Amino acid sequence: MNNYEKIIYIKVFDFQDICKLTGNSNTAKSLIKAELEKNHIKKVKHNLYVVCNLENNNPIGHPFMIGSKVSKDSYISYRSALEFHSNSEEIYSQISISSQNKFEDFKFNNYSYKYISSQLKFGIEEINRVRVTDKERTLIDCVNKPELAGGSEFLVTSLELIGKINGEKLLKYLSYYKSRKLYAKVGFMLNWLNYVFDVEQKIIDECYVKAGSVKYYFDLETKNQNNRYIKYWNLIIPEEILSKGEEQYW
């Protein structure tokens, strides 16, 4: 088995991964150097590499896999997590990556990798070598900050595609944010798109109880748009996103 055959299944790796593979740091250094010279791999950034297709020299590691390996605790979040869970065939040119450890934004192979600070450790899963916020945390994070989710309209369009979610897990996560406004926003979204999420009514009712009676704007842009006041949730919602979803009593 040659070196390329040894690393092709890894797809995206750092020096430590090759040390584990070879059992020797000097051998790992030699392997990486040789494969770089043969154009079998490309350097993404310091201590991060991706295996290339031998026919066209294009990276075979998905951009989300690259984002997952930027640091030891990095994971795909916000708009990129929405794209992941909605099985989008096309992904935005900016990959959203969260981590407790800051790194400099960088570009590779026509994608820019954007750092978004987060100290939260829950709601992260690994699927097909991609570390990503699970559907429940993705929903909460994106509803909390629609500007990081591609905007309200993109948010709703994507949420309609992510399927059933775990209501009990969602409530558990919401308790960590300690935000009445977020309970209102998430409760509204659950109520409105429950034909997709399929959560029990008690989950929506709990959000309503925790939301309180203060009036909130849904996002940062709402003040400058045509909007509607949804009295039940005490939310001012942009009309453009109310054109989607399931017709409600409002």
N, C-alpha and C positions, 0 to 999 in steps of 0.2 A: 504493500500500500504506500503510495507516494504522499508527500506532504499535502498536496491539494485535496486528495481523497480523505485525508485525516480531518481537514478543517471545513470541508464544504457543508457538512451537516450543522456546524455551529452557526454559520452565516455571519453573525456579528460577534466580535470578541475583543477582549483586551489582553494585555500581556499576561495577567494572572491566569486567564483561561488557558493560554497556550502552555504556561508552566505546569498546570494540572494535567494537560494532555500529554506532554512530553516527559514530565517528572524531573525536569532539569532547566534552570533558568538560562544557562548558556545555550542549550539546544533550542530553547524557545526564542531567544534573540536571533539565532542563526536562521531558524525557520521563517520568522517574520521578515527578516531582511531579504532572504532568497525569494519569498513569494511576492514581496513588493517589487523586486527587480524584474520578475517575470510577468508583472501586471496581473497576477492571480488574485491579489487583494489590493484594496485602496485604503489609505489612511483617511479617516473621517476627521479626526482631531487628535490631540495628544492622547496616546494610549487607548485609541479606539479605532478598530479596523472592520472592514466589511469584505466578504468574499465576493468575487466577480464571476460572471458567466464567461466561460472561455471563448465562446463564439463571438460575443459582441462587446465584451469587457464592461458590461453594465453590472452594477451591484445587484446581488440576488437577495440581500437582506432588505425587508420592508422598512420604510422610514419609521414606522412605529416601533420596530425592533431596535433600530438605531437609537431612538429616543429613550427606550427602556434601559439602554446600556450607558447612557451619558455619565451617570454616577451610580453608586451602589444602591441608592434609594430612589432613583428617578422613576417616574411613571407618566404615562400618557393621561392628559386631563382636559377638561373644558371642551372646546370645539372638537379637538382631535378625538377625545373619548366619545363624544356624540357620534362622530363619523364612524368610529370603531363599532359601537353597539348598534348603529342603524345599518351596518353592513354597506356603507357607501362605496360605490365602485371608484369614485373620484375623491381624492382628499385635497384639502386646501394646502397651498404652498407653504404655509406656516404651521409647524408642528408645535402644539402646546405641551410643555413638559413641566411637571411639578416635582419639587424635591425640597428637603430640609437644608440641603447644602447648595449654595449658590454656585452657578457656573456662568461663564460668559456665553451670550448668544452666539451662534455660528451658522454658517451655511455649508451645505454639502449636496451636490447632485441636484441642483435646482430647488432644494427645500431649505427653508430657514428654520432653525430650532430655537424656540423662544422659552426662556426660563420664566416660570411663574411660582413665586414663593408660596410655600405651604408647610405648616408644622403639623398638619393632621396625618395620623398614621393609620386610620381605619379605612375600610371600604376600598381596598386595593387588592386586585386579583391578578393572576398570571394566566393568560390564554395564548397558546401557540407562541410562547416565548415573548409575549408582549405583556408588560406590567401596565395595568390600566385601572382607573377608578371603575368600580362595578356600576351597574346600571342605576342603583339607588343613589349612590353618592354622586354619580354624574348628573342625574336629574337635579339633585339639591344644589350642587355647585353651579350648574348652568342657569338655574332659575334664580339663584342668589346673585349672580353676576352675568347677565345676558350679554354684556359687552365683550366678555371673554368667550362667549359661546357662538359668536358670529352674528349677534343681534337677535332681537325677539322673534322676528319672522323665521329666521333659519332655525332658531331654537325649537319653535313649535313644529315646523316641518320635520325636523329630525326626531323629536320626541314621539311623533306619530308612528315612527318606524321601529322603536326599540322594544316593543312588546310588553309582556306581563312583568310586573315588578313585585317585590316582596314588601308588603305594607308594614309589617312589624319591624323589619330591618330599617325601613325608611324612617319610622318614628324614632327608633333608637338613635340613628344618625342625627336626626333633627335636634335631639336633646343636647347634643354636643355643641351646637352652634349658638344656643342660648339667644335666639332672635325671634321675637313675636312676628316681626315683618316677614321673616322667612316661612314661618308656619302659615301665614296668610297666603303668601305667594305659591307655596307648594300645595296647600290645600285647594286653592283655586285651580291649579293645573291638574291635580288629581280629579277634582270634580268635573272639570271640563273635558279631559281626555281619558276618562275612566273606561271608555269602550276599548282603549288600547291597554291601559295599565291593569285593569281588572282587580282593583283592591276592594276590600270589604268597606261598607259604608262607615263602620266604626272608626276606620283609619282617617277618613275625611272629617268625620265629626270631631275626632281628637285634635286635628289641625285647627278646626274652627274654634274649639274651646281655648286652645293655647294662643290663638292669634290676637285676642283682645279686641279693642274697639277703636284703635287709632287708625286714621286714614293714611294710606301710603301710596306713593307712585310706584308702578311696577318696575320701572328701570330709569336710568339716567336720562334717557331721551324722551320719555313720555311727556314732559312739560312742553315740548316743542312740537307735539303731534296732535292730530285729532284723536280724542280719547273718550272713554266712557267710564263712568263711576259705577262699579259693581258693589252695591250697598252691602250685600250679604258678607262679602269678604273685606269690605272697606278698602278696596283697591281701585286705583285709577289705571285703566288698561288701554293701550293703544288700539284704536279701531282696526288697524291693519292685521293684528294677530287674532282679533275676535272674528275675523272672516273665516278662520279655520276652526277646527275642532267640532264638537257636537253641540247643536243648538240647545241652549239652556233657557231657564225661565227669565233670565235677564234680557 
